[in-house]
Amino acid sequence: MIRKSLSTLVLTTFLSVFYGTNVYAQAMESAEPFKVGTFAINDIPTVGLVMRDDQLIVDLAAANRVMELLPRYSHVAMPEDMLGLIEQYEYGLKFRIYEVVNWLVEEDRLDESRGYVHPVGSVDIMAPIQYPSKIMNAAVNFYTHACEGCNDDELARRVRERQENRGVPYLFLKPTRGAVIGDGDDVIMPYGRDRIEWEVEMAIVFGRTGKYISADRAYDHVFGYMVAMDISDRGGRPPGGYGAGSDWFVGKGHDTFAPQGPWIVPKEFYGDPMERLHQTLVIDGVTVQEAQAGDMIHNIPELIEYASSLITVFPGDVMQSGTSGGTGAGRVERASGSGYLIDGETISASIEGIGTLTHTVRVETSVPDDLSGSQLPPVSTYRN
């Protein structure tokens, strides 16, 4: 008994020093799975829990305050934003959130009469992370995307060739603030840029800082997963000047070209994405992309190892694992007859077990009349 009491005292003292006074939470498991997101509740960006088959949003800070009115619960400050939640999650906050969830479930408090519980349709869904410090994207990481428009024999041959000579992944960086939008926000086609395409991708959200992370340890650094789109401008550069080849800044960098969300599934509630991933993209009711993880050229742990060999990853950073066939020469014919997005179309990207992002495409109809001519011109001025 004495030894046990001393051990408990030492543990309690350590936790008080490490986390601050009255921060230790008892719950080591969650009574129900949950997702986390950022929502505008009464016009205030709010970190929330997504529960009950994505039907209810719980204001995490508000629920925590109510729970703390009971003397058996210690006082723990909730983070102000998603970056704070991700940074603190594996350093004790996870167990406090479990405690909040367990209290909500066990005390039957998940009903809309509570001031901290909201139907999902009554809140505005924002991009979960405002904003990642970087978005790393895997280019041409699905066999079907590497052979768009191929017949079965051509695809089989190209897959064998790539399997024999995979090389290392190809990654590129995408802007964050301005490019990142949340569910329901419009995707804006820039003025005159009429060759805009779609790509559904899984987004891996990092939860721990790391450099040279081996593939074997990769998931230790993951916080969770969300749906993403890599919207792409295939119009390219006008002729003349430096760089006559492809231009990734033009192709990937426009505002609204990085939809993310609608929320994040913590990794413990999703499982291994290389066993589970099933992603689809639908435009106005027509399924144009569908793939599973087995189509990947480099798996997610390999992507993490490669990315972290170049650059340190931090909590809240995002890596997108690439897209499948269904773009470029592999496009599925749509009612519009266009090979690219057009004004008014609705794009829906889904990943089973995570959720769906839905966006309407809108065309930018003009630019300021005082521009000098150094701006990116409409595609029609240099391409048929």
C-alpha positions in Angstrom: 0.0 0.0 0.0 2.8 2.4 0.9 4.6 1.7 -2.3 1.5 2.2 -4.4 0.7 5.5 -2.6 4.2 6.7 -3.2 4.0 5.7 -6.9 0.6 7.5 -7.3 2.1 10.6 -5.6 5.1 10.7 -7.9 2.8 10.2 -11.0 0.5 12.9 -9.8 3.3 15.3 -9.1 4.9 14.7 -12.5 1.6 15.3 -14.3 1.0 18.5 -12.4 4.4 19.8 -13.4 4.2 18.6 -17.0 0.6 19.7 -17.7 -0.1 22.3 -15.1 -2.3 22.1 -12.0 -5.5 20.1 -12.2 -5.1 18.9 -15.7 -4.9 15.1 -15.4 -8.0 13.4 -16.9 -9.0 9.8 -16.2 -10.6 8.7 -19.4 -8.3 6.5 -21.5 -10.9 5.5 -24.1 -13.8 7.2 -25.8 -17.3 5.8 -25.4 -18.0 6.8 -29.0 -15.9 7.7 -32.0 -15.8 11.3 -33.0 -14.4 13.7 -35.6 -13.2 17.2 -35.0 -13.7 20.4 -37.1 -14.0 24.1 -37.2 -17.5 25.6 -37.4 -19.0 29.1 -37.4 -21.5 29.0 -34.5 -23.3 32.3 -34.1 -20.7 33.7 -36.5 -17.8 32.7 -34.2 -15.2 30.2 -35.4 -15.5 27.3 -33.0 -13.7 24.0 -32.5 -16.3 21.3 -32.4 -16.8 17.5 -32.0 -18.7 15.7 -34.8 -20.8 12.9 -33.4 -23.7 10.6 -34.0 -23.1 9.7 -37.7 -22.0 13.3 -38.5 -25.4 14.7 -37.4 -24.5 16.6 -34.3 -21.8 19.3 -33.7 -20.7 19.8 -30.0 -19.1 23.0 -29.1 -16.1 21.5 -27.3 -15.2 24.5 -25.1 -18.8 25.1 -24.1 -19.4 21.4 -23.2 -16.2 21.3 -21.3 -17.2 24.4 -19.2 -20.6 22.8 -18.3 -18.9 19.6 -17.4 -16.5 21.4 -15.1 -19.4 22.7 -13.0 -19.4 19.2 -11.5 -16.8 19.0 -8.7 -15.4 15.6 -9.8 -14.0 17.1 -13.0 -10.7 19.1 -13.0 -10.4 22.4 -14.9 -8.8 22.1 -18.3 -8.6 25.0 -20.8 -9.7 24.0 -24.3 -7.6 25.3 -27.3 -8.9 28.3 -29.2 -8.4 26.7 -32.6 -7.8 23.5 -34.4 -4.0 24.0 -34.6 -4.0 24.2 -30.8 -6.0 21.0 -30.5 -3.7 19.1 -32.8 -0.6 20.4 -31.1 -1.9 19.3 -27.6 -3.8 16.2 -28.6 -1.0 13.6 -28.0 0.2 15.5 -24.9 -2.8 14.8 -22.7 -5.7 16.7 -24.4 -6.9 13.6 -26.1 -7.9 12.0 -22.8 -9.7 15.1 -21.7 -11.7 15.1 -24.9 -12.5 11.4 -24.3 -13.7 12.5 -20.9 -16.0 15.1 -22.4 -17.4 12.6 -24.9 -18.0 10.0 -22.1 -19.8 12.5 -20.0 -22.0 13.5 -22.9 -22.9 9.9 -23.7 -23.2 8.6 -20.1 -25.3 11.5 -19.0 -27.5 11.5 -22.1 -26.6 15.0 -23.0 -26.4 14.7 -26.8 -29.7 16.4 -27.6 -30.3 19.7 -29.3 -31.9 21.3 -26.3 -28.4 21.8 -24.9 -26.8 25.1 -25.8 -23.6 23.4 -26.8 -25.2 20.7 -29.1 -26.1 21.8 -32.7 -27.6 20.0 -35.7 -24.9 19.9 -38.4 -27.3 21.8 -40.8 -27.5 24.8 -38.4 -23.8 25.6 -38.5 -21.4 26.8 -41.2 -18.7 24.2 -41.8 -15.3 25.9 -42.2 -12.0 24.4 -43.3 -10.8 22.4 -40.2 -7.3 24.0 -40.0 -7.0 27.8 -40.3 -4.3 27.4 -41.7 -1.7 24.7 -42.2 1.9 26.0 -42.4 2.3 23.9 -45.6 0.4 21.5 -47.8 2.5 18.8 -49.5 0.9 17.1 -52.5 1.9 13.8 -54.1 1.9 14.1 -57.9 1.0 11.2 -60.1 0.8 8.7 -57.2 -1.9 6.4 -58.5 -1.3 4.0 -61.4 -4.5 4.9 -63.1 -3.6 8.6 -63.0 -0.2 7.8 -64.5 -2.0 6.2 -67.5 -5.1 8.3 -68.1 -7.1 7.1 -71.1 -5.2 3.8 -71.3 -7.0 0.6 -72.2 -6.7 -2.4 -69.9 -3.6 -3.9 -71.7 -1.8 -0.5 -71.7 -2.6 0.1 -68.1 -1.3 -3.4 -67.1 1.9 -2.8 -69.0 2.4 0.7 -67.5 1.7 -0.6 -64.0 4.4 -3.3 -64.4 6.9 -0.7 -65.6 6.2 1.6 -62.7 6.3 -1.2 -60.2 9.8 -2.1 -61.5 11.0 1.5 -61.4 9.0 3.4 -58.9 11.8 5.8 -58.0 11.0 8.3 -55.2 7.7 10.2 -54.8 7.2 13.6 -56.5 5.9 16.2 -54.1 4.9 19.8 -54.6 3.8 22.6 -52.2 0.4 24.3 -52.5 -0.5 27.6 -50.9 -2.6 27.6 -47.7 -4.4 30.8 -46.7 -6.5 31.8 -49.7 -6.3 28.4 -51.4 -7.8 26.5 -48.5 -11.6 26.6 -48.4 -14.2 24.6 -46.4 -17.2 22.6 -47.3 -19.8 24.6 -49.2 -17.5 27.4 -50.3 -17.3 28.2 -54.0 -14.4 27.1 -56.1 -13.5 30.1 -58.2 -12.3 29.7 -61.8 -9.9 32.7 -62.4 -10.8 35.1 -65.2 -10.2 33.4 -68.5 -8.7 30.3 -67.1 -11.1 27.7 -68.6 -9.1 24.5 -68.3 -9.8 23.7 -64.6 -9.8 20.1 -63.4 -10.6 18.2 -60.3 -8.7 15.7 -58.1 -10.0 14.0 -55.0 -7.3 13.1 -52.5 -6.9 11.9 -48.9 -5.3 14.5 -46.7 -3.0 13.3 -43.9 -2.8 15.7 -40.9 0.4 15.6 -38.9 0.2 15.6 -35.1 3.8 15.5 -34.1 6.9 17.3 -35.3 9.4 15.1 -37.2 12.3 15.0 -39.5 13.6 11.8 -41.1 10.6 9.8 -40.0 10.9 6.2 -41.1 8.0 4.5 -42.9 7.8 2.1 -39.9 7.2 5.1 -37.5 5.2 7.2 -39.9 1.8 6.8 -38.3 3.2 7.8 -34.9 3.4 11.4 -36.4 -0.2 11.4 -37.8 -3.1 13.1 -36.1 -5.8 12.1 -38.5 -7.3 12.3 -42.0 -9.7 14.5 -44.0 -11.0 14.8 -47.5 -9.2 17.2 -49.9 -9.3 18.3 -53.5 -6.4 19.4 -55.6 -8.1 21.8 -58.1 -5.8 22.3 -61.1 -5.4 24.8 -63.9 -4.3 23.0 -67.0 -4.0 26.1 -69.1 -0.3 26.5 -68.6 1.9 29.5 -69.3 1.7 31.8 -72.3 4.6 31.6 -74.7 7.7 33.7 -74.3 9.9 34.5 -71.3 11.5 32.0 -69.0 10.1 28.5 -68.4 8.3 27.3 -71.4 7.4 24.0 -69.7 4.9 23.2 -67.0 4.3 25.8 -64.3 3.2 24.4 -61.0 2.5 27.8 -59.5 0.0 28.5 -62.3 -1.3 24.9 -62.2 -1.9 24.6 -58.5 -1.7 28.0 -56.8 -4.9 29.8 -57.4 -7.2 31.0 -54.6 -9.9 28.3 -53.6 -7.9 25.5 -55.2 -7.3 23.6 -52.0 -10.7 22.5 -50.5 -10.2 20.5 -47.2 -12.5 19.0 -44.7 -15.3 18.7 -43.9 -13.7 17.7 -40.7 -10.8 15.5 -39.4 -11.1 11.9 -38.2 -8.5 11.2 -35.5 -6.4 8.2 -36.6 -7.6 6.0 -33.8 -11.1 6.1 -35.2 -10.1 5.4 -38.8 -7.6 2.6 -38.9 -4.9 2.0 -41.6 -5.8 4.1 -44.7 -3.8 1.7 -46.8 -6.3 -1.0 -46.0 -9.4 1.2 -45.9 -9.1 4.1 -48.3 -12.0 4.4 -50.8 -12.3 7.8 -52.5 -14.7 9.1 -55.1 -15.5 12.4 -56.9 -18.9 13.2 -58.4 -19.7 16.2 -60.7 -23.4 16.9 -61.1 -24.4 13.3 -60.3 -21.7 11.7 -62.5 -19.0 9.7 -60.8 -15.8 10.7 -62.6 -13.2 9.3 -60.1 -13.1 6.2 -57.9 -10.1 4.5 -56.3 -8.8 2.5 -53.4 -5.4 2.6 -51.7 -4.2 -0.4 -53.7 -3.9 1.9 -56.7 -1.2 4.0 -55.0 2.4 3.9 -56.4 3.9 5.0 -53.1 2.0 4.2 -49.9 1.3 6.8 -47.2 4.2 5.8 -44.9 6.6 6.0 -47.8 5.3 9.5 -48.7 5.8 10.6 -45.0 9.3 9.2 -45.0 10.2 11.0 -48.2 8.6 14.3 -47.3 10.3 14.4 -43.9 13.6 13.6 -45.5 13.4 17.0 -47.2 11.6 19.2 -44.7 10.5 19.1 -41.0 6.8 18.4 -40.6 4.9 20.2 -37.8 1.5 19.6 -36.1 -1.2 20.8 -38.4 0.8 20.4 -41.6 -1.0 18.5 -44.3 0.1 16.0 -46.9 -2.2 14.9 -49.7 -1.6 11.4 -51.1 -2.5 11.9 -54.7 -5.4 11.2 -57.0 -6.6 8.4 -59.3 -7.6 8.2 -62.9 -10.6 10.2 -64.1 -8.9 13.5 -65.1 -7.1 14.5 -68.3 -7.4 11.9 -71.1 -9.3 9.6 -68.7 -12.2 12.0 -68.2 -15.7 10.6 -68.0 -18.1 12.4 -70.3 -20.6 14.6 -68.5 -23.8 16.2 -69.6 -22.1 19.6 -70.1 -19.9 18.0 -72.8 -17.0 19.9 -71.4 -13.7 18.2 -70.5 -13.2 20.8 -67.8 -15.2 22.4 -65.0 -17.8 24.9 -66.1 -19.7 27.6 -64.2 -22.5 26.3 -61.9 -21.4 22.7 -61.7 -21.4 21.0 -58.3 -18.3 18.9 -57.3 -18.6 16.4 -54.4 -15.5 14.6 -53.2 -16.0 11.7 -50.7 -13.8 9.4 -48.7 -15.6 6.5 -47.0 -15.5 6.8 -43.2 -14.5 10.5 -43.3 -17.1 12.5 -45.2 -17.9 14.6 -48.3 -16.8 18.0 -49.5 -19.3 19.7 -51.8 -18.5 22.9 -53.8 -20.1 24.9 -56.5 -17.9 26.1 -59.4 -18.1 29.9 -60.2 -16.4 31.8 -62.9 -14.6 35.1 -62.2 -16.1 37.4 -64.8 -13.7 40.3 -64.8 -10.4 41.8 -63.6 -9.5 45.4 -62.6 -9.1 47.6 -65.6 -5.9 49.2 -64.4 -3.7 46.1 -64.7 -0.5 46.7 -66.7 -0.6 43.4 -68.7 1.8 41.5 -66.4 -1.1 39.4 -65.1 -1.7 35.8 -66.1 -3.7 36.1 -69.3 -6.8 34.1 -70.4 -6.0 30.7 -71.9 -7.8 31.7 -75.1 -5.2 34.4 -75.9 -2.6 31.8 -76.6 -4.3 28.4 -77.0 -7.1 27.3 -79.4 
